[in-house]
Amino acid sequence: MWKEKLGGFRQTNFIRDGRMTNRFILALTGITSIAAVVKPELFSVGLAVLLFFAVAVNPKLALFWLVVFAEDIFNLVNPELGLKDRLHPDLMLIILVFMFAKYMAGKLYNKNKLSDEPSGMFGLEVTLIVAMLIVGSVNSMLHYDQPVFLGLRSARYLLIYLFYFPLKELFKNPAYRKWALDFLLYFGVFATTLYLVQYVVFDSFKFMYITTYGERFGGTRLRMEVGLIISSMCIAFSRGITDKSSARYWIIAIYEVAAFAVITKIRVALLGLAIAFLVGIFIQKRYSRAISAYLLVIFIGINMFNLKDSILYKMYNLTVNEVATETGNYGVRVNEIEFYMDQVTKSPILGRGILNKLHPQSLKALGEKYEYSLSDIGILGFFFSFGIVGVAWVLLIFFKLSRLSIRALKTQDESRYSVFLFTAFLIITSATIMYLDNENTILYIIIFASIYENVVNENEKRFESA
């Protein structure tokens, strides 16, 4: 009577509903945050462990803090204090430990009858990526004499994929699914506004510790995490299509896309969004394709009216010039591909392993002196680390996400287009940006996958029983 079963989670009414408990956790959260910023010593880390044990008991708070940490705490904490570099992924993994322990305890309590498919739709792929993390760390030792623990340390964020198991059970509850999607939608608006304000006042006042910024198209370009904002865009776009009172969702989607374009100016990401949204417009059934075509013509017309000052023109012009002269980002990427492929052809099956810049030989292999980066070459960077096995894993993930997305479109969920749009974005951008191997976006991939696996399963069971 004191406990009730909820998926893999055993919830107590006191913990879930007690206002005093939630206030206590929030107060403890504030104290821990201040302590970690002022003095990020062992005491603060220990206090954080106690905090996240409490947070893991409350799934909503756990999801809130997971998103905050995935977003680098919105760059509001000075990295010189060590919190971001030392604790950022580790705090997510602390939450994972407690959520996973709670999930396993729930499975044992419920005698493993939580699911008709215990491992889930993506269970194999999640298990494989953990195995690849271990094999890649050993592989780097064989090729570059790098200690195994350095490889594990460098790519420990891949363990974020393990959140799939507890989240797929948590999201069996429709209330948690709706809360999570609403949270991502509106928290994404908050993040967009925060970055936009910093962009506007960047020259006069910096309240974010953004260490990577530059100039593109004659304006400032800020580095920002994209996972939350892209997720919010996809949810807003989906609800704009499916919701009868859709005006506010269209406003959110347009606002976020415009702000994202102005702040980041990431050509591949913008192209990925444009293609994904265009496909979404033409497969949706609420608005006629003629109306969609008219909107597209209006959009292009606005850019043509002031062609030389439009972002589309500047993106096109810069790309064409770079390709023609083999300079700029294009020239750098060509050199990076040649540099890394010369190494990986020596061990194409398993790749060269997971390299850590703290090891001198690995640093040389990464091309640090040329300022090269594996993150610049998308799926080929993943191929460098994990070889043909890694590429096969990526293709399998893309196939299953695409299959899930198509099945989700057959449901009546108001955000059903979001997983399709997010998956399309991941696939389109993978040539130069590998979001499957990014500690920011992995969390959102898992959230969408675990939510819509449950939505699809429920819909198909309802159809079979009808």
C-alpha positions in Angstrom: 0.0 0.0 0.0 3.0 2.3 0.5 4.6 1.3 -2.7 3.3 1.0 -6.2 5.0 -0.5 -9.3 5.8 1.8 -12.2 7.7 0.1 -15.0 11.2 -0.8 -13.6 10.8 1.8 -10.9 9.4 1.3 -7.5 7.9 4.6 -6.4 6.9 5.6 -2.9 4.0 8.0 -2.7 5.9 10.1 -0.2 8.9 10.5 -2.5 6.8 11.1 -5.6 4.1 13.3 -4.3 5.5 14.8 -1.1 6.0 18.5 -1.5 8.3 18.7 1.5 10.5 16.1 0.0 10.8 17.9 -3.4 11.5 21.2 -1.6 14.2 19.5 0.4 15.8 18.1 -2.8 15.6 21.5 -4.5 17.2 23.2 -1.5 19.9 20.5 -1.4 20.4 21.0 -5.2 21.0 24.8 -4.6 23.5 24.2 -1.8 25.4 21.6 -3.8 25.5 23.8 -6.9 26.9 26.7 -4.9 29.4 24.5 -3.1 30.6 22.9 -6.4 31.1 26.3 -8.0 32.9 28.0 -5.0 34.9 25.0 -4.0 34.8 22.0 -6.3 36.7 19.7 -3.9 36.1 16.2 -2.7 33.4 17.3 -0.2 31.3 18.8 -3.0 31.7 15.7 -5.1 30.5 13.6 -2.2 27.6 15.9 -1.5 26.7 15.7 -5.2 26.6 11.9 -4.9 24.1 12.1 -2.1 22.1 14.7 -4.0 21.8 12.6 -7.1 20.8 9.6 -5.1 17.8 11.6 -4.0 17.3 13.0 -7.5 17.3 9.5 -9.0 14.3 8.7 -6.8 12.4 11.4 -8.5 12.5 10.8 -12.3 11.5 14.3 -13.3 14.3 15.9 -11.3 16.7 13.2 -12.7 15.7 14.2 -16.3 16.0 17.9 -15.5 19.5 17.5 -14.2 20.5 15.2 -17.0 19.5 17.8 -19.6 21.3 20.6 -17.6 24.5 18.6 -17.5 24.2 17.5 -21.2 24.0 21.2 -22.0 27.2 22.0 -20.2 25.2 23.8 -17.6 24.5 26.3 -20.4 28.2 27.5 -20.1 27.2 29.4 -17.0 30.0 27.8 -14.8 33.6 28.9 -15.2 35.5 25.9 -16.7 38.6 27.0 -14.8 36.9 25.8 -11.6 37.1 22.3 -13.0 33.4 21.5 -12.8 32.8 21.2 -16.6 35.9 19.3 -17.6 36.1 17.1 -14.5 32.6 16.5 -13.4 30.2 17.3 -16.3 30.0 13.7 -17.9 30.7 12.1 -14.5 27.6 13.7 -12.9 25.4 12.3 -15.6 27.0 8.8 -15.0 26.3 9.2 -11.2 22.6 9.6 -12.1 22.9 6.6 -14.4 24.2 4.4 -11.6 21.3 5.2 -9.3 18.6 5.1 -12.0 20.1 1.8 -13.4 20.2 0.3 -9.9 16.6 1.4 -9.3 15.6 -0.1 -12.7 17.3 -3.4 -11.9 15.7 -3.5 -8.5 12.3 -2.9 -10.1 12.9 -5.7 -12.6 13.8 -8.1 -9.8 10.8 -7.0 -7.7 8.4 -7.5 -10.7 10.0 -10.8 -11.6 11.3 -9.6 -15.0 7.7 -9.3 -16.4 8.1 -5.6 -17.3 8.3 -6.1 -21.0 7.5 -8.5 -23.7 10.9 -7.6 -25.2 13.2 -7.3 -22.1 16.2 -5.9 -24.0 14.0 -3.4 -25.9 14.3 -2.4 -29.6 17.8 -0.9 -29.1 19.1 -3.2 -26.4 21.6 -4.9 -28.7 23.0 -1.6 -30.0 23.4 -0.2 -26.5 25.2 -3.4 -25.4 27.4 -3.2 -28.5 28.5 0.4 -27.9 29.6 -0.5 -24.4 31.6 -3.4 -25.8 33.1 -1.1 -28.5 34.2 1.3 -25.8 36.1 -1.5 -24.1 37.6 -2.9 -27.3 38.5 0.6 -28.6 40.4 1.3 -25.4 42.3 -1.9 -25.7 42.9 -1.2 -29.4 44.5 2.1 -28.7 46.9 0.4 -26.3 47.9 -2.0 -29.0 48.5 0.6 -31.7 49.8 3.6 -29.7 50.8 2.1 -26.3 48.1 4.2 -24.7 47.0 3.0 -21.2 43.5 1.4 -21.4 42.1 3.7 -18.7 42.9 6.8 -20.8 40.7 5.4 -23.7 37.9 4.6 -21.2 38.3 8.1 -19.7 38.2 9.8 -23.1 35.0 8.2 -24.3 33.2 7.5 -21.0 30.3 9.6 -22.3 29.3 6.7 -24.5 28.0 5.0 -21.4 25.1 7.6 -21.6 23.6 5.1 -24.0 22.9 2.9 -21.0 20.1 5.3 -20.0 18.1 3.6 -22.6 17.2 0.7 -20.2 15.8 2.7 -17.3 14.2 5.3 -19.5 12.3 2.8 -21.8 10.7 1.4 -18.6 10.1 4.9 -17.1 8.3 6.0 -20.3 5.9 3.2 -20.2 3.9 5.7 -18.2 2.2 8.1 -20.6 2.3 10.9 -18.0 6.1 10.8 -18.0 6.3 10.7 -21.8 4.1 13.8 -22.0 6.0 15.6 -19.3 9.4 14.8 -20.9 8.3 16.1 -24.3 6.8 19.3 -22.8 9.9 19.8 -20.8 12.2 19.5 -23.8 10.0 21.8 -25.8 9.8 24.7 -23.3 13.3 24.3 -21.8 14.6 24.5 -25.4 12.9 27.9 -25.7 14.6 29.0 -22.5 18.0 27.8 -23.8 17.5 29.5 -27.1 16.6 32.8 -25.4 19.6 32.5 -23.1 22.0 32.0 -26.0 20.3 34.8 -28.0 20.7 37.3 -25.2 24.4 36.4 -24.8 24.8 36.8 -28.6 23.2 40.2 -28.6 25.3 41.6 -25.7 28.4 39.5 -26.5 30.7 42.5 -27.3 29.8 44.4 -24.1 29.0 41.7 -21.5 29.8 38.0 -21.3 27.8 36.1 -18.7 28.5 32.7 -20.4 31.9 31.1 -20.4 31.9 30.3 -24.1 35.5 29.4 -25.1 34.8 28.8 -28.8 33.6 31.6 -30.9 34.6 33.3 -34.1 33.3 35.3 -37.1 31.3 34.0 -40.1 29.3 35.9 -42.7 30.5 39.2 -41.1 29.0 38.4 -37.7 29.8 36.7 -34.4 29.5 33.0 -34.3 29.0 31.3 -30.9 29.6 27.7 -29.9 26.5 26.3 -28.3 25.2 22.8 -27.6 22.5 21.8 -30.1 20.8 18.8 -28.7 18.1 20.5 -26.6 17.3 23.2 -29.1 17.1 20.8 -32.0 14.8 18.5 -30.0 12.6 21.5 -29.1 12.4 22.6 -32.7 11.3 19.1 -33.8 8.7 18.8 -31.1 7.4 22.3 -31.9 7.3 21.5 -35.6 5.4 18.3 -35.0 2.8 19.9 -32.8 2.4 22.7 -35.3 1.3 20.0 -37.8 -0.8 17.9 -35.4 -2.3 20.3 -32.8 -5.5 22.3 -33.6 -4.2 25.3 -31.7 -0.9 25.2 -33.5 0.0 28.9 -33.8 2.2 29.0 -30.7 4.1 25.9 -31.8 4.8 27.4 -35.2 6.0 30.6 -33.5 8.4 28.5 -31.3 9.7 26.5 -34.2 10.4 29.6 -36.4 11.9 31.5 -33.4 14.3 28.7 -32.6 15.4 28.0 -36.2 16.0 31.7 -36.8 17.9 32.2 -33.5 20.0 29.0 -34.2 20.9 30.2 -37.7 22.0 33.7 -36.4 23.9 32.4 -33.4 25.7 29.3 -34.7 25.8 29.7 -38.5 26.6 26.0 -38.8 26.0 25.2 -42.4 25.7 21.5 -42.2 23.3 21.6 -39.3 21.1 24.3 -41.0 21.1 22.2 -44.2 20.1 19.1 -42.2 17.3 21.0 -40.5 16.1 22.5 -43.8 15.9 19.1 -45.5 14.3 17.4 -42.5 11.6 20.0 -42.2 10.9 20.1 -45.9 10.4 16.4 -45.9 8.3 16.7 -42.8 6.1 19.3 -44.6 5.5 17.1 -47.6 4.7 14.0 -45.7 2.3 15.6 -43.2 -1.5 15.4 -43.9 -2.9 18.4 -42.1 -1.9 21.1 -44.6 -2.1 20.6 -48.4 1.1 20.3 -50.3 0.1 23.4 -52.3 0.1 25.5 -49.2 3.4 24.0 -48.2 4.9 24.9 -51.6 3.6 28.4 -51.4 5.3 28.9 -48.0 8.5 27.6 -49.4 8.3 30.0 -52.3 7.6 32.9 -49.9 10.6 31.9 -47.8 12.9 31.7 -50.9 11.5 35.0 -52.1 12.3 36.8 -48.9 15.9 35.7 -49.3 16.0 36.7 -52.9 14.7 40.1 -52.2 17.8 41.0 -50.2 20.0 38.3 -51.7 23.5 39.6 -50.8 22.6 40.0 -47.2 20.7 36.8 -46.7 22.3 33.9 -44.7 21.3 31.4 -47.5 23.3 33.3 -50.1 26.3 33.8 -47.8 26.2 30.1 -46.9 26.1 29.1 -50.6 28.7 31.6 -51.7 31.2 30.6 -48.9 30.7 26.9 -49.7 31.2 27.3 -53.4 34.4 29.4 -52.9 35.8 26.9 -50.4 35.2 24.0 -52.7 36.6 25.8 -55.8 39.8 26.9 -54.0 40.1 24.0 -51.6 40.5 26.4 -48.7 38.6 27.2 -45.5 36.7 24.4 -43.8 36.5 22.4 -46.9 40.2 22.4 -47.4 40.9 21.5 -43.8 38.5 18.6 -43.9 40.1 17.2 -47.1 43.5 17.3 -45.3 42.0 15.7 -42.2 40.4 12.9 -44.1 43.7 12.1 -45.8 45.6 12.2 -42.5 43.3 9.9 -40.6 42.6 7.5 -43.5 46.3 6.9 -43.9 46.3 5.5 -40.4 43.0 3.6 -40.3 43.8 1.6 -43.5 46.3 -0.3 -41.4 43.5 -1.7 -39.2 40.2 -1.2 -41.0 38.1 -3.8 -39.2 38.3 -2.4 -35.6 39.9 1.0 -36.4 42.7 2.7 -34.4 40.9 2.8 -31.0 39.9 5.6 -28.7 42.7 8.1 -28.4 43.3 10.5 -25.5 45.2 13.8 -25.9 46.8 13.2 -22.6 49.0 10.5 -24.2 51.9 11.9 -26.3 51.7 9.3 -29.1 48.0 9.5 -29.3 48.2 13.3 -29.5 50.5 13.0 -32.5 48.1 10.5 -34.1 45.2 12.9 -33.7 47.1 15.6 -35.6 47.0 18.1 -32.8 49.9 20.1 -34.3 47.8 20.7 -37.4 44.7 21.5 -35.3 42.9 18.5 -36.8 39.9 17.0 -35.1 38.0 13.7 -35.6 34.8 15.5 -34.9 35.2 17.5 -38.2 34.8 14.5 -40.5 31.6 12.9 -39.2 31.2 9.2 -39.8 34.7 8.9 -41.0 35.9 10.0 -37.6 33.9 7.2 -36.1 35.4 4.8 -38.7 38.9 5.9 -37.6 38.1 4.9 -34.0 36.0 1.8 -34.4 36.6 0.7 -38.0 34.1 -1.2 -40.2 32.5 -2.6 -37.0 31.7 1.0 -35.9 30.3 2.0 -39.3 28.1 -1.1 -39.2 26.8 -0.1 -35.8 26.0 3.4 -37.0 24.0 2.0 -40.0 22.1 -0.3 -37.7 21.2 2.5 -35.4 20.1 4.7 -38.3 18.0 1.8 -39.7 16.3 1.1 -36.4 15.6 4.8 -35.7 14.2 5.2 -39.2 12.0 2.2 -38.8 10.8 3.5 -35.4 10.1 6.9 -36.9 8.0 5.5 -39.7 6.0 3.4 -37.3 5.6 6.4 -35.0 3.9 8.4 -37.8 1.1 5.9 -37.8 0.2 6.7 -34.2 -2.0 9.6 -32.9 0.7 11.1 -30.7 0.8 14.9 -31.0 4.6 14.9 -31.2 4.9 11.9 -33.5 6.8 13.8 -36.3 9.5 14.8 -33.9 11.3 11.5 -33.8 11.2 11.4 -37.7 12.6 14.9 -38.0 15.3 14.3 -35.4 16.3 11.0 -37.1 16.4 12.7 -40.5 18.6 15.5 -39.0 21.1 12.9 -37.6 21.4 11.0 -40.9 21.7 14.1 -43.1 24.5 15.7 -40.9 26.4 12.5 -40.3 28.8 13.1 -43.2 30.5 15.9 -41.3 29.0 15.9 -37.8 28.6 12.6 -35.9 25.9 13.3 -33.4 25.7 9.6 -32.4 29.2 10.2 -30.9 28.5 13.4 -29.1 27.9 13.6 -25.3 25.4 16.3 -25.8 23.1 14.7 -28.3 23.3 11.0 -27.2 20.9 11.8 -24.3 18.2 13.2 -26.7 18.6 10.2 -29.1 17.9 7.9 -26.1 15.0 10.0 -24.9 13.3 10.0 -28.3 14.0 6.3 -28.9 12.7 5.2 -25.5 9.6 7.4 -25.7 8.5 6.3 -29.1 9.3 2.7 -28.7 6.7 2.7 -26.0 4.2 4.8 -28.0 4.6 2.5 -31.0 4.2 -0.7 -28.9 1.1 0.6 -27.2 -0.4 1.7 -30.6 0.3 -1.7 -32.2 -1.1 -3.6 -29.3 -4.2 -1.5 -29.3 -4.6 -2.1 -33.0 -4.2 -5.9 -32.6 -6.8 -6.0 -29.8 -9.3 -3.9 -31.8 
